[in-house]
Amino acid sequence: MSSPPPLYLDHHATTPVDPRVLQAMIPYFQAEYANPASGHRLGLRAAEAVDNARQRIANTLHADPRGLIFTSGATEANNLAIKGTLAGATGRNHLVVATTEHRAVLAPARRMARSGIAVTYLPVNSQGHLDLDQLAEAITPQTALVSLMAANNETGLLHPLSEIARICHEKGTLFHCDAAQAYGKIPIDIESLGVDLLSLTAHKLYGPVGSGALWVRRDRDRIPLLPQIDGGGQEQGLRSGTVALPLIIGFAEAAAIAERERTSDGLGLATLRNEIYQQLLTAIPDLVRHGDPACCLPHSLNVGIPGIDGDALLVKLQLTELCVSSGAACSTTHREPSHVLTAMGVPGPLARASLRFGLGRYTTRSEIGQAVEIVVRIVNELRRST
């Protein structure tokens, strides 16, 4: 007897490669495979393809393409932004982050703290919002960088980026934003937002795993960013290593598709997200929604289920076709409750019994109904057994 096909609602963790993206990449695995740093005809064509991809991605950000530095993903981009800025910031040794940041920001922050950098961790309220007055108070003349995400990877909460950038610039510090979850889902206009450094990744918007970028502002005094990888000096000397041509081509195609279809995708996803929430709430009246539904990514839903054992819930879900997470995919080896929900004041048992639904471009209404049926059945089983 064959198993049912996966019911994938974990698009915060990663997305399938869009067939149009795959088709755009294939020639660069087979015919146009040269190293863009090579000086022969095929290499020059590869270099031109990289430049075109850089321009296409920059167009979606309304940004200067010269500021786009290709990396292996948002984790590397975050590390380059945080470690590189602090290494180059003469006389400044202070970093500000939020307690709800992705581990790709929190881990570099902790490493910086171990090396003598002062780190301030901003708290959030019960919905995950920052107090912008506290942000302003946290910035001192010693602050080299503020690093705050665009959208939370567990709750989907959106931060007010332009207001954060204004505060940072009034205080004379740089603002780095991890936009891995937000890019392709909400409008990101570099010029209007005023962000100084922006981290991106391809695999959250139906592009390939292994490609990302750090955008670095160039139109003010040059940002003192020091490379974290030494080698051949690719990417303006900021990220050495042979450029991953097929992945970059896929990244650019995925970005262009996401920009074209963002509005229609967002409306459809928000409708389905609201439907799954209402169906779950009807069947589980004491369901708790985490985050702020008025300020949230359109595909994102995080809910807690009181009165059940979170570990038992996940074990039972793993026996079904439903693919959802209890938190960030990078944290599945950690048995403690989600650090994001904990920072929001969610009690440990409820945080453990919370599920993150990440809807995607190909999610159907039928799949929403199936997901609700599976979750409700398991919750009822667990509640009857207690």
HELIX and SHEET records of a PDB file:
HELIX    1   1 PRO A   19  MET A   25  1                                   7    
HELIX    2   2 PRO A   27  GLN A   30  1                                   4    
HELIX    3   3 ARG A   41  LEU A   61  1                                  21    
HELIX    4   4 PRO A   65  GLY A   67  5                                   3    
HELIX    5   5 ALA A   74  GLY A   88  1                                  15    
HELIX    6   6 ARG A  103  ARG A  114  1                                  12    
HELIX    7   7 LEU A  132  ALA A  138  1                                   7    
HELIX    8   8 LEU A  161  GLU A  170  1                                  10    
HELIX    9   9 ILE A  190  LEU A  193  1                                   4    
HELIX   10  10 LEU A  245  ALA A  283  1                                  39    
HELIX   11  11 GLY A  310  GLN A  318  1                                   9    
HELIX   12  12 ALA A  329  SER A  331  5                                   3    
HELIX   13  13 HIS A  339  ALA A  343  1                                   5    
HELIX   14  14 GLY A  348  ARG A  352  1                                   5    
HELIX   15  15 ARG A  365  SER A  385  1                                  21    
SHEET    1   A 2 LEU A   7  TYR A   8  0                                        
SHEET    2   A 2 LEU A 322  CYS A 323  1                                        
SHEET    1   B 7 LEU A  68  THR A  71  0                                        
SHEET    2   B 7 GLY A 212  VAL A 216 -1                                        
SHEET    3   B 7 LEU A 197  THR A 201 -1                                        
SHEET    4   B 7 LEU A 174  ASP A 178  1                                        
SHEET    5   B 7 THR A 143  SER A 147  1                                        
SHEET    6   B 7 HIS A  94  ALA A  98  1                                        
SHEET    7   B 7 ALA A 118  LEU A 122  1                                        
SHEET    1   C 3 VAL A 288  ARG A 289  0                                        
SHEET    2   C 3 SER A 300  GLY A 304 -1                                        
SHEET    3   C 3 SER A 354  GLY A 358 -1                                        
END                                                                             
